[in-house]
Amino acid sequence: MKRILALLLAAILLLACCPALAEDEVSDKAAIEAALNLANNPDQAWTYDSGADAWVLSVVTAVTRPVIESEEGVSVCVPGAYVTGIDTDGDGAADVTAQTAEGTVYGGLVIDYTAEVTSTNGQTYTAATAPVILNTGAAGYGNSTSTAAATTYAAEGYINVACGNRGKQDSYTDANGNTVYTGDAPSCLADQKAATRYVKYNILLGNLPGSVDYWVSTGGSGGGAHAAMFAATSNNPDFYDYQIEVGAVGVYRNTDGSYCTTVTIDGEEVELSDGAWGCVAYSAITSLYEADMALAMEYTLNPDFNYNTDFQQALAACLSAEYMDYINAQDLSVAEAAVGFDLDGDGALASTVALTIEYDAEKYADTNGYGGSYLELYLAELTENLQWYVDSLGYAEGWTWFDAEGNALSDEAVAAMTDADRAQAFIEGRYAKGATGRGGMGPSGMNGRADFGGGRGGFGGGMGEMPDFEGGFPGNMGEMPDREGGFPGGDMGDMPDREGGFPGGDMGGERGFDNAGIAENSTGDEMAVGNPDAGTTQAAGSSTDSKNYADYDALLAAYAADIAELEAGDAYGNNPVDLYNPLKYIGAEGTEDPAWLRIVCGAVEGDISMFNSLNLQLAALDAGIDATIEWQWDGGHVPSEVLGESLALWVDKMYGEYVSGVETVKAAARPQTENGTAEAPTGTDLSGWVSLGDDGSVSFTLADGMAYRTSGASKAVPGFDVIDYGQEDYVFGDSDTDARHWSEWVLKALDENRETLEGLFNQ
């Protein structure tokens, strides 16, 4: 009876506060808010982890109309300091405490809003101000089963959230026995937004600690893509219908077609956000919209890149021409002060420089004819990231250093090494990395650099005007250059091995973005990859252009049909490709931009072009967002934090800059006094093409850098919308059918370059 009266009272209040809602919507709003109030959930259960001093909420369903309930849940980890205990009988008092908890405890948190937690970087948080870390899954744009949140950030004072999501392989059986596909874009993102609304709503109700204002999205690979897209699309109405469909809290449709985005808290209507304050994305596989062209351009800039087929090589050349036209159509510009690079060579950082790509076969012969200020910015970013790495070697722990003859140095010699000694040894590959070589994300990486401006992407400052990342296709490139000739910089030596990614084995029962749990954070307990014979869509280096099309006409027709279907729109009239293009939403009308964005990729990243993260940074800076990109030297796909960096340091730094006024800085490095125990050097010898100046500065050419960069390339050409079985798609293919084609740029290249490409296809 009490619940019925509460619902009636809520409905009366809603009619008064939200008169635009239809009567049935008012009832639905009240019912959703009652159902998703954690205090009303009899299955609310908590487990105490004494080792981490943290309470973990069992997985609860985050929406009222789930399609696949096991993938639309959420779990929360709360630092023990914020919790007096668990109220098991509803009287508001703690009946079970950390000292008396055994196993699973049913009941609600009793929150202590006076308690404080000081992070490892010196920031102080309370139950009301604690940042909330949202771990986004969707590796390969696939599904994630809801799992318990990890205790990863309890010591930092953060609230950690793990949520599930539907993905491209998902379907269900309806009441009539029909198989219904439910994993199309933007289902992954919509489920993450719905989980966010659930947690923020319960924070506002006082059921959970944490701040609704300091929400940080993070993830790796496809999870990194969704972390970036989550932040880039904060509170944009394009995503409301998908949340309404599954019964998310705090988003409803008004009678006039507009939306109500409030929840009732203590009789008052309060706005509820589905967005982020900040984002740390590792190897963000986004934006897919221009990914084919961008990755093809990186391959093309390396004249020595080995393609699997002549068709792939020719198509890469066509797509590179498309990418040049695409970038030049954007009228991009960058303030030198914003990125910390003297791009015009006038010795100052006072200019705003137009960013373009140009083609001159003779002038830029070592990069297959391509050059220009856009590529100069790219080279400056890549060089600066190596510079940071070399300058930060004092933070290496447990490395083994070797002399020129390959003998391990004595402890005394290591203790006596200067910064210049370490830099020279690194450039010559005379090292084997220790425990922090691929570091620990999260609590294991305690400190970070002091200077967050300028280098490694920098942030701040005005970008000048930058138009929407769309536009036409001016001009025709004409004949592409010959791709023969040797690597201009000589022998590069061994390329770094590609660590990271998604290790196999037991995924465990928790998710939280700690380096040891990259797989768990990115995928929940399922990652659908493999090969065409397995009916999955992991890209592979096939020497066959297509198994499914007998001729070029059939290929072209399939592309045209798939893209026409996408352009026709989904049930809400949206093109899924547009919904998953963050460049369309950053700074756009209707979007509440995050305060800051950080994207970390490996410099030998094989799954996404570095141009993608560069474009995200440019768009973010233009929108007034503090945006940093980091291309970690020697890092592969989903690199770990290294040399003193950590997600926690970054969050604390941003909190100090934007909220508390208390800066956190990198502590002084403690010189290594004991050499590691490796028996032989494993470093990459860069000395054949990287110059190290007397002042410690590094330099190399774009051609040499691209040979290094593409050493980790693993995707076919085109990069994602591959002819067969492309991984990062919105739907699966199988052994007989392609994944759905979606790139208008690939279709354009296939159509306009038929004379060049048709004769090479499947030859």
C-alpha positions in Angstrom: 0.0 0.0 0.0 2.8 2.4 0.8 4.4 1.9 -2.6 1.0 2.5 -4.3 0.5 5.8 -2.4 4.1 6.8 -3.2 3.4 6.2 -6.9 0.2 8.3 -6.7 1.9 11.1 -5.0 4.8 11.0 -7.5 2.3 11.1 -10.4 0.6 14.2 -8.9 3.9 16.0 -8.5 4.9 15.1 -12.0 1.7 16.5 -13.5 2.4 19.7 -11.7 6.1 19.9 -12.6 6.1 18.3 -16.1 2.7 19.3 -17.7 4.1 18.6 -21.2 4.2 14.8 -20.4 1.3 12.8 -21.6 -0.7 11.2 -18.8 0.6 7.7 -19.6 4.2 9.1 -19.7 3.7 10.7 -16.3 2.6 7.3 -14.9 5.5 5.6 -16.7 8.0 8.2 -15.3 6.8 7.6 -11.7 6.9 3.8 -12.2 10.4 3.9 -13.6 11.7 6.1 -10.9 10.2 3.9 -8.2 11.5 0.7 -9.8 15.0 2.0 -10.3 15.3 3.5 -6.8 17.9 1.2 -5.3 16.2 1.6 -1.9 13.2 -0.2 -3.3 15.2 -3.2 -4.6 14.9 -6.2 -2.3 17.8 -7.9 -4.0 20.2 -5.0 -3.2 23.3 -6.8 -1.8 26.8 -5.8 -0.8 30.0 -7.6 -0.3 32.9 -6.2 1.8 36.5 -6.6 0.6 38.7 -6.2 3.6 41.9 -6.2 1.6 40.8 -3.1 -0.4 38.5 -1.7 2.3 35.6 -1.5 -0.2 32.0 -2.4 -0.6 30.8 -3.9 -3.9 27.2 -3.9 -5.0 25.9 -7.0 -6.7 24.8 -6.6 -10.3 21.4 -4.9 -10.5 19.3 -4.2 -13.7 19.7 -0.6 -14.8 16.6 -0.3 -16.8 12.9 -1.3 -16.5 12.5 -2.9 -20.0 15.8 -4.7 -20.6 16.1 -6.6 -23.9 19.0 -8.8 -22.7 18.9 -8.4 -18.9 22.3 -10.0 -18.3 23.9 -7.2 -20.4 21.9 -4.3 -19.1 23.0 -4.3 -15.5 25.4 -2.3 -13.3 27.6 -2.8 -10.3 29.3 -0.2 -8.1 32.4 -0.3 -5.8 32.5 2.2 -2.9 35.5 3.0 -0.7 34.9 1.7 2.8 35.7 5.1 4.4 32.4 6.5 2.9 30.3 3.7 4.5 29.2 3.4 8.1 27.7 0.1 7.4 24.7 -1.7 5.8 21.1 -1.1 6.9 19.5 -4.5 6.7 16.1 -3.6 8.2 15.3 -0.2 6.7 15.5 1.9 9.9 18.4 4.0 8.6 21.0 2.6 11.1 24.0 0.4 10.2 23.3 -3.2 11.3 26.3 -4.7 9.6 29.7 -3.0 9.6 33.0 -3.7 7.9 34.1 -5.4 11.1 31.1 -7.7 11.2 30.3 -8.4 7.5 30.4 -12.0 6.4 29.6 -12.9 2.8 26.8 -11.2 1.0 24.8 -8.6 3.0 21.3 -7.5 1.9 20.4 -4.0 2.5 21.3 -0.4 1.8 24.4 1.7 2.5 24.6 4.0 5.4 26.8 6.8 4.0 29.2 8.9 6.0 29.3 12.3 4.2 31.9 13.7 6.7 34.6 11.1 6.0 37.5 12.0 3.8 39.9 9.9 1.6 43.2 11.3 0.4 44.3 9.8 -2.8 47.8 8.6 -3.6 48.4 11.9 -5.4 47.3 14.1 -2.6 43.7 15.0 -3.6 41.1 14.8 -0.8 37.6 13.5 -1.6 34.4 12.9 0.4 31.3 10.8 -0.3 29.7 13.9 -2.0 32.7 15.0 -4.1 34.3 11.6 -5.1 34.8 11.2 -8.9 33.0 8.3 -10.5 34.8 6.0 -12.9 32.6 4.4 -15.6 34.3 1.4 -17.3 33.0 1.1 -20.8 33.1 -2.3 -22.5 32.2 -3.2 -26.0 35.5 -4.6 -27.3 35.2 -4.9 -31.1 31.9 -3.2 -30.6 30.6 -6.4 -29.1 28.6 -7.1 -26.0 29.6 -7.2 -22.4 27.9 -9.3 -19.7 27.3 -7.3 -16.5 29.9 -8.1 -13.9 30.8 -6.9 -10.4 32.8 -3.7 -10.2 36.4 -4.1 -9.2 38.0 -2.5 -6.1 40.6 -0.9 -8.4 40.1 2.7 -7.3 39.0 2.4 -3.7 42.3 3.6 -2.3 42.0 6.7 -4.5 38.6 7.6 -3.0 36.8 7.1 -6.4 33.5 5.3 -7.0 34.0 2.5 -9.6 31.2 1.5 -11.9 31.0 -1.5 -14.2 28.1 -1.9 -16.6 27.1 -4.4 -19.3 26.0 -3.6 -22.8 24.5 -5.2 -25.8 26.7 -5.6 -28.9 26.9 -6.4 -32.5 26.5 -10.2 -32.1 23.3 -9.9 -30.0 19.9 -11.2 -30.8 16.9 -12.6 -28.9 13.9 -14.8 -29.5 10.5 -12.9 -29.4 7.2 -14.2 -28.3 6.5 -15.7 -31.8 9.8 -17.6 -31.8 11.5 -15.2 -34.2 15.1 -14.3 -33.9 15.4 -10.5 -33.5 18.7 -8.7 -33.9 19.3 -6.1 -31.1 22.9 -5.2 -31.3 23.0 -2.4 -33.8 24.5 0.9 -33.0 24.0 2.7 -30.7 22.8 -0.1 -28.4 26.3 -0.4 -26.7 26.4 3.3 -26.0 22.7 3.6 -25.1 23.2 0.9 -22.4 26.2 2.7 -21.0 24.2 5.9 -20.8 21.3 4.2 -19.2 23.6 2.7 -16.5 25.0 6.1 -15.9 21.6 7.5 -15.4 20.8 4.7 -12.9 23.9 5.4 -10.8 23.5 9.2 -10.9 19.9 9.0 -10.0 20.7 6.8 -6.9 23.5 9.2 -5.9 21.0 12.1 -6.0 18.6 10.0 -3.9 21.4 9.3 -1.3 21.5 5.6 -2.0 25.1 5.8 -3.3 28.0 8.1 -2.6 29.8 10.0 -5.3 29.5 13.1 -7.4 27.2 13.3 -10.4 29.3 16.2 -11.7 32.7 14.4 -11.9 32.0 11.4 -14.1 34.9 9.9 -16.0 34.5 7.4 -18.8 37.4 5.0 -19.5 38.0 1.8 -21.5 40.3 0.1 -24.0 40.0 -0.7 -27.7 36.3 -0.8 -28.5 35.7 0.1 -24.8 38.0 3.1 -25.4 36.0 4.0 -28.5 32.8 4.0 -26.4 34.5 5.9 -23.6 35.4 8.6 -26.1 32.0 8.5 -27.7 30.2 8.6 -24.3 32.0 11.8 -23.5 31.6 13.3 -26.9 27.8 12.8 -27.0 27.0 13.9 -23.4 23.3 14.6 -23.1 22.7 14.8 -26.9 19.0 14.1 -27.7 19.9 11.9 -30.6 20.4 9.1 -28.1 17.3 9.6 -25.9 14.9 7.4 -27.9 17.2 4.4 -27.5 17.3 4.9 -23.7 13.5 5.5 -23.5 13.0 2.2 -25.4 14.6 0.2 -22.6 13.1 2.2 -19.8 16.0 4.2 -18.6 15.5 6.6 -15.7 15.5 10.4 -16.3 14.6 10.6 -20.0 11.0 10.7 -21.2 9.2 11.9 -24.3 6.9 14.9 -24.1 3.6 15.2 -26.1 5.2 17.7 -28.5 8.1 15.4 -29.3 10.6 17.1 -27.1 12.1 15.4 -24.0 11.9 15.6 -20.3 15.2 14.7 -18.6 14.4 15.2 -14.9 13.9 13.0 -12.0 11.9 13.7 -8.8 14.1 14.2 -5.8 12.4 15.2 -2.5 9.4 16.5 -4.4 11.5 18.6 -6.8 12.4 18.0 -10.5 16.2 17.7 -10.9 18.0 17.4 -14.3 19.7 14.1 -14.8 22.7 13.9 -17.1 23.9 10.9 -19.1 27.3 12.5 -19.8 30.8 12.8 -18.7 33.1 15.4 -17.0 36.2 13.7 -18.4 37.5 10.8 -20.4 40.6 8.6 -20.5 40.4 6.3 -23.5 43.0 3.7 -24.3 43.3 2.9 -28.0 40.0 4.4 -28.8 38.8 2.7 -32.0 36.9 5.8 -33.2 35.9 7.5 -35.3 35.2 4.7 -37.8 33.7 7.2 -40.2 37.2 8.2 -41.6 39.2 5.2 -40.2 39.6 3.5 -43.6 41.0 6.5 -45.3 43.2 7.4 -42.3 44.8 4.0 -41.9 45.3 3.7 -45.6 47.1 7.1 -45.5 49.5 5.8 -42.8 50.3 2.8 -44.9 50.8 4.9 -48.0 53.2 7.3 -46.2 55.5 4.3 -45.8 56.8 3.4 -49.3 58.1 0.1 -48.0 54.8 -1.2 -46.6 54.0 -4.7 -47.7 50.5 -5.3 -48.8 48.9 -8.7 -49.2 47.6 -8.0 -52.7 48.0 -5.5 -55.5 44.3 -4.7 -55.1 44.8 -3.7 -51.5 47.8 -1.5 -52.4 45.9 0.2 -55.2 42.8 0.7 -53.0 45.0 2.2 -50.2 46.4 4.7 -52.7 42.8 5.7 -53.7 41.7 6.0 -50.1 44.8 8.1 -49.3 43.7 10.5 -52.0 40.2 10.6 -50.5 41.7 11.4 -47.1 43.6 14.3 -48.5 40.5 15.7 -50.0 38.5 15.0 -46.9 41.0 16.8 -44.6 41.4 19.8 -46.9 37.6 20.2 -47.1 37.5 20.8 -43.3 39.5 24.1 -43.4 41.3 22.9 -40.2 43.6 25.2 -38.3 45.5 25.0 -35.0 46.9 27.5 -32.6 50.5 26.7 -32.0 50.2 27.6 -28.4 47.5 25.0 -27.9 49.7 22.1 -29.0 53.1 23.5 -28.2 54.6 23.2 -31.6 56.2 25.9 -33.8 54.6 24.7 -37.0 55.4 27.7 -39.2 59.1 27.8 -38.1 59.1 31.5 -37.0 60.6 30.6 -33.6 57.4 31.5 -31.7 54.1 29.9 -30.7 52.0 32.8 -31.6 50.4 31.7 -34.9 47.3 29.9 -35.9 48.3 27.6 -38.7 46.0 26.2 -41.4 46.3 22.4 -41.6 46.3 20.8 -45.0 47.7 17.8 -46.9 49.3 18.4 -50.3 50.5 16.0 -53.0 53.8 16.6 -54.9 55.5 13.4 -56.2 58.9 15.0 -56.4 58.9 17.2 -53.3 57.6 14.4 -51.0 59.1 11.4 -52.8 60.0 9.6 -49.5 56.4 9.6 -48.4 54.8 8.6 -51.7 54.1 12.2 -52.6 52.3 13.4 -49.5 53.2 16.3 -47.3 51.8 19.5 -45.8 51.1 21.2 -42.5 48.7 18.5 -41.3 51.3 15.9 -41.7 53.9 18.2 -40.1 51.7 18.4 -37.0 51.4 14.6 -37.0 55.2 14.3 -37.1 55.6 16.9 -34.3 53.2 14.9 -32.1 55.0 11.6 -32.8 58.4 13.2 -32.1 57.1 14.9 -28.9 55.9 11.6 -27.6 59.3 10.0 -28.1 60.8 13.0 -26.5 58.6 12.6 -23.4 59.5 9.0 -23.2 63.2 9.7 -23.3 62.9 12.5 -20.8 61.0 10.3 -18.4 63.3 7.3 -18.3 64.3 8.3 -14.7 60.9 6.8 -13.7 61.8 3.4 -15.1 61.8 0.7 -12.4 63.5 -2.6 -12.7 64.9 -2.1 -16.2 68.1 -3.9 -17.1 70.6 -1.7 -18.9 73.4 -3.0 -21.1 76.7 -1.7 -22.5 77.5 -1.5 -26.2 78.8 -5.1 -26.2 75.5 -6.4 -24.7 76.8 -6.9 -21.2 74.5 -6.0 -18.3 75.8 -3.0 -16.4 76.8 -3.3 -12.7 74.6 -1.8 -10.0 77.2 0.9 -9.5 77.2 1.8 -13.2 73.4 2.0 -13.3 73.3 4.2 -10.2 75.8 6.5 -11.9 73.8 6.8 -15.2 72.8 10.3 -16.2 69.7 11.3 -18.1 71.9 11.5 -21.2 73.3 8.0 -20.6 69.8 6.6 -20.3 68.6 8.4 -23.5 71.5 7.1 -25.5 71.1 3.6 -24.2 67.3 3.7 -25.0 67.9 5.0 -28.6 70.4 2.2 -29.1 68.0 -0.4 -27.7 70.4 -1.4 -24.9 67.8 -2.2 -22.3 65.2 -4.8 -21.2 62.1 -3.3 -19.7 61.2 -4.1 -16.1 57.9 -4.1 -14.1 57.0 -0.5 -15.3 58.0 -1.0 -18.9 54.3 -1.4 -19.7 53.4 -0.1 -16.3 50.3 -0.3 -14.2 47.2 1.7 -15.0 45.2 2.7 -12.0 46.6 2.5 -8.4 49.9 0.9 -9.3 51.0 4.0 -11.3 51.0 6.7 -8.6 52.6 9.7 -10.1 52.6 11.6 -13.4 54.4 14.5 -15.0 54.1 17.9 -13.6 53.6 19.9 -16.9 50.2 19.2 -18.4 50.5 21.9 -21.0 52.2 21.9 -24.4 54.0 18.7 -25.0 52.5 15.3 -25.9 49.5 16.9 -27.4 49.1 19.7 -24.8 45.8 21.4 -24.2 44.2 24.7 -23.6 44.1 27.8 -25.8 41.8 28.6 -28.7 41.9 26.7 -31.9 40.3 29.3 -34.1 37.3 28.4 -36.1 37.0 24.8 -37.4 34.0 23.7 -39.4 32.1 20.5 -39.2 34.1 17.3 -40.1 32.1 16.7 -43.2 32.3 18.3 -46.6 32.7 17.5 -50.2 35.3 15.9 -52.4 37.1 18.7 -54.2 39.3 17.7 -57.1 40.8 14.5 -58.4 44.2 13.3 -57.4 45.1 11.9 -60.8 47.7 9.2 -61.1 49.1 7.9 -57.8 52.9 7.5 -57.4 54.8 4.3 -57.9 55.2 2.4 -54.6 58.6 0.9 -55.3 61.9 1.9 -53.7 63.6 1.0 -50.4 63.1 2.3 -47.0 64.9 5.7 -47.0 66.3 5.5 -43.5 68.1 2.2 -43.8 67.6 -0.8 -41.6 65.3 0.0 -38.7 66.3 -3.0 -36.6 63.8 -5.1 -34.8 60.4 -3.6 -34.4 58.8 -3.6 -30.9 56.6 -6.5 -30.2 52.9 -5.8 -29.9 51.9 -6.4 -26.3 48.6 -5.5 -24.7 45.4 -6.4 -26.4 43.0 -9.0 -24.9 44.7 -12.0 -23.3 43.0 -15.2 -23.1 42.1 -17.3 -20.2 39.8 -16.8 -17.3 38.2 -13.3 -17.3 37.5 -13.3 -13.6 34.4 -11.9 -11.9 35.2 -8.2 -11.7 35.7 -5.3 -14.0 37.6 -2.1 -13.3 40.2 -0.4 -15.4 43.4 -1.7 -13.9 46.1 -2.7 -16.3 46.0 -6.3 -15.2 42.3 -6.3 -16.1 42.3 -4.8 -19.6 40.4 -7.8 -21.0 37.8 -7.7 -18.2 37.3 -4.0 -18.6 37.0 -4.1 -22.3 34.8 -7.1 -22.7 33.1 -8.2 -19.6 33.3 -12.0 -19.9 32.9 -12.3 -23.7 34.9 -11.1 -26.7 33.7 -12.4 -30.0 36.7 -12.5 -32.3 38.2 -15.2 -34.4 38.2 -15.9 -38.1 35.7 -16.3 -40.9 35.4 -20.0 -40.5 34.3 -19.4 -36.9 31.6 -17.1 -38.0 33.2 -14.1 -36.4 34.7 -10.9 -37.8 38.2 -10.5 -36.6 40.3 -8.9 -39.4 43.0 -11.1 -40.8 45.8 -10.6 -43.3 44.1 -12.4 -46.1 45.7 -12.7 -49.5 42.2 -13.0 -51.0 40.4 -9.7 -51.7 37.1 -11.4 -51.3 35.7 -14.9 -51.0 32.1 -13.8 -51.4 32.0 -11.8 -54.6 32.6 -13.4 -58.0 33.4 -10.1 -59.7 33.8 -6.4 -59.1 30.2 -5.6 -60.0 28.9 -7.9 -57.2 31.2 -6.3 -54.7 30.2 -2.8 -55.8 26.5 -3.7 -55.6 26.8 -5.1 -52.1 28.5 -1.9 -50.9 25.9 0.3 -52.5 23.0 -1.7 -51.1 24.3 -1.8 -47.5 25.1 1.9 -47.4 21.8 2.8 -49.0 20.1 0.8 -46.2 22.0 2.7 -43.5 21.3 6.1 -45.1 17.6 5.3 -45.0 17.8 5.3 -41.2 16.8 3.1 -38.4 13.5 3.0 -36.5 14.1 6.6 -35.3 15.4 7.8 -38.6 19.1 7.8 -37.7 22.1 6.5 -39.6 24.0 4.3 -37.2 27.3 5.4 -38.7 26.5 9.0 -37.9 25.5 8.1 -34.3 28.9 6.6 -33.8 30.9 9.5 -35.2 32.1 11.6 -32.3 33.3 14.3 -34.6 29.7 15.1 -35.4 28.9 15.7 -31.7 31.9 17.4 -30.2 31.0 21.1 -29.9 27.7 20.5 -31.6 24.4 22.1 -30.6 22.6 19.9 -28.1 25.8 18.3 -26.7 27.2 19.2 -23.3 30.9 18.9 -23.9 33.2 17.3 -21.3 35.8 19.5 -19.6 38.7 17.3 -20.6 39.7 14.4 -22.9 42.8 12.2 -22.9 43.4 9.5 -25.5 46.3 7.1 -25.1 47.4 4.9 -28.1 50.4 2.8 -28.8 52.8 4.3 -31.3 52.8 0.9 -33.1 49.1 0.6 -32.7 47.7 -1.9 -35.2 44.0 -1.3 -34.8 43.4 2.4 -35.5 45.2 5.2 -37.3 46.9 7.9 -35.2 45.1 10.4 -37.4 41.9 9.4 -35.7 43.1 10.6 -32.3 44.6 13.7 -33.8 41.3 14.6 -35.4 39.5 14.1 -32.1 42.0 16.4 -30.4 41.6 19.1 -33.0 37.8 19.0 -32.7 37.9 19.0 -28.9 40.4 21.9 -28.8 38.2 23.8 -31.2 35.2 23.2 -28.8 37.2 24.5 -25.8 37.9 21.1 -24.3 41.2 20.4 -22.7 42.4 17.6 -25.0 45.6 15.5 -24.9 46.7 12.7 -27.1 49.5 10.3 -26.2 51.1 8.0 -28.6 53.1 5.8 -26.4 56.5 4.9 -27.9 56.9 1.1 -28.2 53.2 0.7 -27.1 50.9 -1.6 -29.0 47.1 -1.9 -28.9 45.7 -0.8 -25.5 49.0 0.1 -23.9 49.6 0.2 -20.2 50.5 3.4 -18.5 54.3 3.8 -18.2 57.0 5.8 -16.5 55.0 7.1 -13.6 51.8 7.8 -15.5 48.4 6.6 -14.3 44.7 7.2 -14.8 44.4 8.2 -11.1 47.1 10.9 -11.5 45.3 12.4 -14.5 41.9 12.4 -12.7 43.4 14.0 -9.6 45.2 16.5 -11.8 42.0 17.5 -13.6 40.2 17.7 -10.3 42.9 20.0 -8.9 42.7 22.2 -12.0 39.0 22.4 -12.3 37.6 21.9 -8.8 39.8 22.0 -5.7 42.6 24.3 -6.8 45.1 21.8 -5.4 47.6 20.9 -8.1 49.1 17.4 -8.1 52.6 17.1 -9.5 55.0 14.4 -10.4 57.3 13.5 -7.5 61.1 13.7 -8.1 62.4 10.5 -9.7 64.4 8.2 -7.5 67.4 7.1 -9.6 67.7 3.4 -10.2 70.5 2.0 -8.1 70.2 -1.7 -8.8 70.2 -3.1 -12.3 67.5 -5.5 -13.4 68.0 -9.3 -14.0 67.4 -9.7 -17.7 70.1 -11.6 -19.5 70.0 -9.8 -22.9 68.7 -6.5 -24.3 65.3 -6.6 -25.9 65.0 -2.9 -26.8 64.4 -1.6 -30.3 67.5 0.0 -31.9 66.3 3.3 -33.2 69.8 4.8 -33.8 69.8 4.2 -37.5 67.1 6.8 -38.0 66.5 8.7 -34.8 69.0 11.5 -34.0 69.7 12.4 -30.4 71.1 15.9 -30.0 73.6 17.1 -27.5 70.8 18.8 -25.7 68.9 15.5 -25.5 66.4 16.4 -28.2 65.2 13.6 -30.6 64.4 14.0 -34.3 63.5 11.9 -37.3 61.8 12.2 -40.7 58.1 11.5 -41.4 59.1 8.7 -43.7 61.2 7.0 -41.0 58.6 7.6 -38.4 55.9 6.0 -40.6 58.0 2.9 -41.2 58.2 2.5 -37.4 54.5 3.4 -37.0 53.2 0.9 -39.5 55.4 -2.0 -38.2 52.5 -2.8 -35.9 49.8 -2.6 -38.6 47.5 -5.6 -38.4 44.4 -4.6 -40.4 43.7 -5.3 -44.0 43.2 -2.4 -46.4 40.9 -0.8 -46.1 41.4 -0.7 -42.3 38.0 -1.5 -40.9 35.4 -1.8 -43.5 37.4 -4.7 -45.0 36.2 -6.6 -48.0 35.6 -9.6 -45.8 35.1 -10.0 -42.0 36.0 -6.5 -40.7 36.1 -6.4 -36.9 35.0 -3.0 -35.9 31.6 -3.0 -37.6 28.0 -2.7 -36.4 26.9 -6.2 -37.4 28.6 -9.6 -37.9 29.4 -11.4 -41.0 29.9 -15.1 -41.2 31.8 -17.6 -43.3 29.5 -16.9 -46.2 28.4 -13.3 -45.8 30.3 -10.1 -45.3 29.9 -8.0 -42.3 27.7 -5.1 -43.4 29.6 -2.5 -45.4 29.2 1.1 -44.1 31.9 3.3 -45.4 30.7 5.8 -48.0 34.4 6.6 -48.6 35.2 3.1 -49.6 32.2 3.0 -51.9 33.3 6.3 -53.4 36.8 4.9 -54.0 35.5 1.7 -55.5 33.1 3.5 -57.8 35.3 6.4 -59.0 38.5 4.2 -59.4 36.9 1.3 -61.1 39.2 1.4 -64.1 42.2 1.0 -61.8 40.8 -1.4 -59.3 38.6 -3.8 -61.3 41.4 -5.6 -63.1 43.2 -6.2 -59.8 40.3 -7.6 -57.9 40.7 -11.2 -56.8 43.8 -11.5 -59.0 
